[in-house]
Every structure is written in structure tokens, then in C-alpha cells.
Amino acid sequence: MAKVVMYTSAVCPFCINAERLLRNKGVTEIEKIRVDMQPELRAEMMAKTGRRTVPQIYIGERHVGGFDDLHALDVQGGLDPLLAA
């Protein structure tokens, strides 16, 4: 299964939904980078993704985006193959 990295914060319903969707897809390990605890990590996230909001999700080397992007990818049938890579 592909490595999943998620920029997240403690109080984020979209982060919780993204994690739930990934867990339902069989993802057992998610590397969480907490931007609320270390502001420099938010700056790193913004530089890498061009976005300010969490979650920001990477599957393997691909930046998927936030929860809405993750959900749309799943609906289009693209999430399972990406996770399997």
C-alpha cells in the first residue's frame, strides 16, 4: 500500500473525515503532520501545496489535496489504484 501523509490539526472535521475514508479503504498507517503544534510546518505545507487549509493529503508522491479532493478521487474510482501503487 502506498504511503499516506496528511497535514492536519487537532480540531478539524475535514481531517477526521479524510482519515475515516482512508481507514475504510484499508489504510492502516497515516503519517500525520500537525501544523497546529508547529507553525513552521504550516509554512512548509503552504510552500509545498500552495494551500493554507488542512487536511492536505499525499499518497505516495502525489498531492491529492484536501478532503473534498480525496472524496472526489474516490467517487471517480481513482483512489483505490493510487493506494494500491
Secondary structure as a PSIPRED ss2 file (coil, helix, strand):
# PSIPRED VFORMAT (PSIPRED V4.0)

   1 M C   1.000  0.000  0.000
   2 A C   1.000  0.000  0.000
   3 K C   1.000  0.000  0.000
   4 V E   0.000  0.000  1.000
   5 V E   0.000  0.000  1.000
   6 M E   0.000  0.000  1.000
   7 Y E   0.000  0.000  1.000
   8 T E   0.000  0.000  1.000
   9 S C   1.000  0.000  0.000
  10 A C   1.000  0.000  0.000
  11 V C   1.000  0.000  0.000
  12 C C   1.000  0.000  0.000
  13 P H   0.000  1.000  0.000
  14 F H   0.000  1.000  0.000
  15 C H   0.000  1.000  0.000
  16 I H   0.000  1.000  0.000
  17 N H   0.000  1.000  0.000
  18 A H   0.000  1.000  0.000
  19 E H   0.000  1.000  0.000
  20 R H   0.000  1.000  0.000
  21 L H   0.000  1.000  0.000
  22 L H   0.000  1.000  0.000
  23 R H   0.000  1.000  0.000
  24 N H   0.000  1.000  0.000
  25 K C   1.000  0.000  0.000
  26 G C   1.000  0.000  0.000
  27 V C   1.000  0.000  0.000
  28 T C   1.000  0.000  0.000
  29 E C   1.000  0.000  0.000
  30 I C   1.000  0.000  0.000
  31 E E   0.000  0.000  1.000
  32 K E   0.000  0.000  1.000
  33 I E   0.000  0.000  1.000
  34 R E   0.000  0.000  1.000
  35 V C   1.000  0.000  0.000
  36 D C   1.000  0.000  0.000
  37 M C   1.000  0.000  0.000
  38 Q C   1.000  0.000  0.000
  39 P H   0.000  1.000  0.000
  40 E H   0.000  1.000  0.000
  41 L H   0.000  1.000  0.000
  42 R H   0.000  1.000  0.000
  43 A H   0.000  1.000  0.000
  44 E H   0.000  1.000  0.000
  45 M H   0.000  1.000  0.000
  46 M H   0.000  1.000  0.000
  47 A H   0.000  1.000  0.000
  48 K H   0.000  1.000  0.000
  49 T H   0.000  1.000  0.000
  50 G C   1.000  0.000  0.000
  51 R C   1.000  0.000  0.000
  52 R C   1.000  0.000  0.000
  53 T C   1.000  0.000  0.000
  54 V C   1.000  0.000  0.000
  55 P C   1.000  0.000  0.000
  56 Q E   0.000  0.000  1.000
  57 I E   0.000  0.000  1.000
  58 Y E   0.000  0.000  1.000
  59 I E   0.000  0.000  1.000
  60 G C   1.000  0.000  0.000
  61 E C   1.000  0.000  0.000
  62 R E   0.000  0.000  1.000
  63 H E   0.000  0.000  1.000
  64 V E   0.000  0.000  1.000
  65 G E   0.000  0.000  1.000
  66 G C   1.000  0.000  0.000
  67 F H   0.000  1.000  0.000
  68 D H   0.000  1.000  0.000
  69 D H   0.000  1.000  0.000
  70 L H   0.000  1.000  0.000
  71 H H   0.000  1.000  0.000
  72 A H   0.000  1.000  0.000
  73 L H   0.000  1.000  0.000
  74 D H   0.000  1.000  0.000
  75 V H   0.000  1.000  0.000
  76 Q C   1.000  0.000  0.000
  77 G C   1.000  0.000  0.000
  78 G C   1.000  0.000  0.000
  79 L H   0.000  1.000  0.000
  80 D H   0.000  1.000  0.000
  81 P H   0.000  1.000  0.000
  82 L H   0.000  1.000  0.000
  83 L H   0.000  1.000  0.000
  84 A H   0.000  1.000  0.000
  85 A C   1.000  0.000  0.000
